[in-house]
C-alpha cells in the first residue's frame, strides 16, 4: 500500500466534533432511540436492516483507538444498508450497486445533508482522498499488469470530482468518494494491509472519519424514507 497522506494543513474533526457538528448529527445511541420510536411505522425488513446497520455503527464507535477495526465495522454497517437478497443484485458490479444505492439515498435527501458534509466539513479531506492514487482501483490493476494507462483515468477522475464538488453534483461526487473508500476497504478486508501498518495510517484514519460522518446521515435518511423500495434484506431473520 502507498505512503501516508500529509494532512497537517487540513486536519479532520474528532469523533465528538463529527457527532455534534450540527442539529442533524447523530450517533448509534440516538439513532437506535429514534428507530425504536418508529416501531410499527416501518416495514419489518427495513427496520431489521437499519437495526443491523446501527449495531455495526455502535461497534465502530467502540473502536476509537483502532482505525483499522473502526473502518471495517463502518463498512459492515454500510453493507447492511445497501445489500439486497436478489439474484439480479448479485450479478451487478459493486460500483453499480453503489450507484443505485446513492441514487435512492439522494432522492430522499431534500436538505442536501450528504453534500453539506462533503462540501462544508470535509472539502479538504475529500480532495486529498480523491487525489490519493493508492485508493484508486486502476492503480492496483496496473500493479497486477492488468492495465497500462491508469494515470490518464486517474487525472480525469480528479478533475471530474472537483467539478462535481464545485457544481454540487452530489450523486457523482458521492459515488467517487465511496468508490475510493471501497478500495481502501478491500485492502483491509482482503488482507492487503498489515494491522496497524504505518504506511497507510492517514488514509485509514481519514477514511474512517469521513465514513463516520456520512453513515449516520445515510441511516437517518433511510429511516425517514421507509416507504421507498430498499430491496429485500440479506439473510432475513428466520424462525
C-alpha positions in Angstrom: 0.0 0.0 0.0 1.2 3.5 -0.6 2.7 6.1 1.6 0.7 8.2 4.1 -1.1 11.3 3.1 0.1 14.5 4.8 -3.0 16.1 6.4 -1.3 18.7 8.6 -2.9 21.5 6.6 -6.4 20.2 6.7 -7.0 18.2 9.9 -10.0 16.1 10.2 -12.5 16.7 13.1 -12.6 14.4 16.1 -15.5 12.0 16.6 -17.1 14.3 19.1 -17.0 17.1 16.6 -18.5 14.9 13.9 -21.4 13.8 16.1 -22.2 17.3 17.4 -21.4 19.5 14.5 -25.0 20.2 13.6 -28.5 19.6 14.9 -28.7 16.7 12.4 -25.6 14.9 13.7 -26.4 11.6 15.3 -24.5 8.6 16.7 -25.6 5.0 17.2 -27.3 5.6 20.5 -29.5 8.4 19.2 -30.2 6.5 16.0 -31.2 3.4 18.0 -33.6 5.6 20.1 -35.1 7.1 17.0 -35.6 3.7 15.4 -37.3 2.5 18.5 -39.7 5.4 18.4 -40.7 4.4 14.8 -41.6 0.9 15.8 -44.6 -0.3 13.9 -44.2 2.5 11.3 -41.5 0.9 9.2 -41.7 -2.3 7.2 -40.2 -5.1 9.4 -37.5 -6.0 7.0 -36.4 -2.3 6.7 -36.4 -1.9 10.5 -34.1 -5.0 10.7 -31.8 -3.6 8.0 -31.5 -0.3 10.0 -31.1 -2.1 13.3 -28.2 -4.1 11.9 -26.5 -1.0 10.5 -26.8 0.8 13.8 -25.3 -2.1 15.7 -22.2 -2.0 13.5 -22.0 1.8 13.7 -22.0 1.3 17.5 -19.2 -1.3 17.1 -17.2 1.2 15.1 -17.7 3.9 17.8 -16.2 1.4 20.3 -13.0 1.1 18.2 -11.8 4.7 18.6 -8.2 3.6 19.2 -8.1 1.2 16.2 -8.7 2.9 12.8 -8.4 -0.4 11.0 -11.2 -2.1 13.0 -13.2 1.1 13.0 -13.2 1.3 9.2 -14.1 -2.4 8.9 -17.1 -2.0 11.3 -18.2 1.0 9.4 -18.2 -0.9 6.1 -20.2 -3.8 7.6 -22.7 -1.1 8.6 -22.7 0.3 5.0 -23.2 -3.3 3.6 -26.2 -3.7 6.0 -27.8 -0.7 4.4 -27.4 -1.5 0.7 -27.0 -5.2 0.3 -30.1 -7.0 -1.1 -31.1 -10.6 -1.3 -31.8 -10.7 -5.1 -30.1 -12.6 -7.9 -30.0 -9.5 -10.2 -28.3 -7.6 -7.4 -25.6 -10.2 -7.1 -25.0 -10.0 -10.8 -24.3 -6.3 -10.7 -20.8 -4.9 -10.2 -20.1 -3.3 -6.9 -19.9 0.2 -8.5 -23.4 -0.3 -10.0 -24.7 -1.3 -6.6 -23.3 1.8 -5.0 -24.7 3.9 -7.8 -28.2 2.5 -7.3 -27.9 2.9 -3.5 -26.6 6.5 -3.8 -29.5 7.4 -6.2 -32.1 6.1 -3.7 -30.4 8.0 -0.8 -30.3 11.3 -2.7 -33.9 11.1 -3.7 -34.8 11.4 0.0 -32.1 14.0 0.8 -34.1 17.1 0.3 -31.9 19.1 2.6 -28.7 18.1 0.8 -27.2 16.8 4.0 -24.8 14.4 2.4 -23.5 17.2 0.1 -23.1 19.6 3.0 -20.9 17.1 4.8 -18.7 16.7 1.8 -18.6 20.4 0.9 -18.8 22.3 4.2 -17.0 20.0 6.7 -14.7 17.7 4.6 -13.8 19.6 1.5 -10.0 19.3 2.2 -10.1 15.6 3.2 -12.3 14.7 0.3 -9.9 16.3 -2.2 -7.0 14.5 -0.6 -8.8 11.2 -0.8 -9.7 11.8 -4.4 -6.1 12.7 -5.2 -4.6 9.7 -3.5 -3.6 7.1 -6.1 -3.4 4.4 -3.5 -7.2 4.3 -3.2 -7.7 4.4 -6.9 -8.7 1.0 -8.2 -7.0 1.1 -11.7 -3.7 1.9 -10.0 -3.7 -1.5 -8.4 -4.9 -3.1 -11.6 -1.7 -1.6 -13.2 0.4 -3.2 -10.4 -1.1 -6.6 -11.3 -0.3 -6.0 -15.0 -4.0 -5.7 -16.0 -3.8 -2.2 -17.4 -1.1 0.1 -18.7 -2.5 3.6 -18.7 -4.1 4.3 -15.3 -2.7 7.8 -14.9 -5.0 9.4 -17.6 -8.1 8.0 -16.0 -6.9 9.0 -12.5 -6.3 12.6 -13.6 -9.7 12.7 -15.3 -11.4 11.3 -12.2 -9.8 14.1 -10.1 -10.9 16.8 -12.5 -14.4 15.3 -12.7 -14.7 15.0 -8.9 -13.5 18.6 -8.3 -16.1 19.8 -10.9 -18.8 17.8 -9.1 -17.8 19.3 -5.8 -17.9 22.8 -7.2 -21.1 22.3 -9.1 -23.0 20.5 -6.4 -23.2 17.3 -8.4 -23.6 15.3 -5.2 -24.5 12.0 -6.9 -21.4 11.8 -9.0 -19.2 13.1 -6.1 -20.5 10.6 -3.6 -20.0 7.8 -6.0 -16.4 8.7 -6.4 -15.8 9.1 -2.7 -17.5 5.8 -1.9 -15.5 4.1 -4.7 -12.2 5.4 -3.2 -13.3 4.2 0.3 -14.3 0.9 -1.2 -10.7 0.3 -2.5 -9.4 1.2 1.0 -12.0 -1.2 2.5 -10.8 -4.0 0.1 -7.2 -3.5 1.2 -8.2 -4.3 4.8 -10.9 -6.9 4.3 -8.9 -9.0 1.8 -5.7 -9.0 3.8 -3.9 -6.4 1.6 -2.7 -4.4 4.6 -0.9 -5.0 7.8 -2.8 -4.4 11.0 -1.7 -1.1 12.5 0.6 -0.6 9.5 2.4 2.8 9.5 2.4 3.2 5.7 -1.4 3.7 5.5 -2.4 5.3 8.8 -3.5 8.6 7.3 -5.8 7.2 4.7 -7.3 4.6 7.0 -7.9 7.1 9.8 -9.3 9.8 7.5 -11.4 7.3 5.6 -12.9 6.1 8.8 -13.6 9.7 9.9 -15.3 10.6 6.7 -17.4 7.5 6.7 -18.3 8.1 10.3 -19.8 11.4 9.3 -21.7 10.1 6.3 -23.0 6.9 7.7 -25.3 8.3 10.4 -26.9 10.6 7.9 -27.4 7.7 5.5 -29.1 5.7 8.2 -31.3 8.6 9.2 -32.3 9.3 5.6 -33.3 5.6 5.2 -35.2 5.8 8.5 -37.2 8.7 7.2 -37.9 7.1 3.8 -39.2 3.7 4.8 -41.8 3.7 2.1 -39.2 3.5 -0.6 -38.1 0.2 -2.0 -34.8 -0.6 -0.5 -34.9 -4.3 -1.6 -35.1 -7.5 0.4 -32.5 -7.7 3.2 -29.7 -10.1 3.1 -30.1 -13.2 5.4 -33.6 -12.4 6.7 -34.5 -13.4 10.3 -35.8 -17.0 10.2 -37.7 -18.8 12.9 
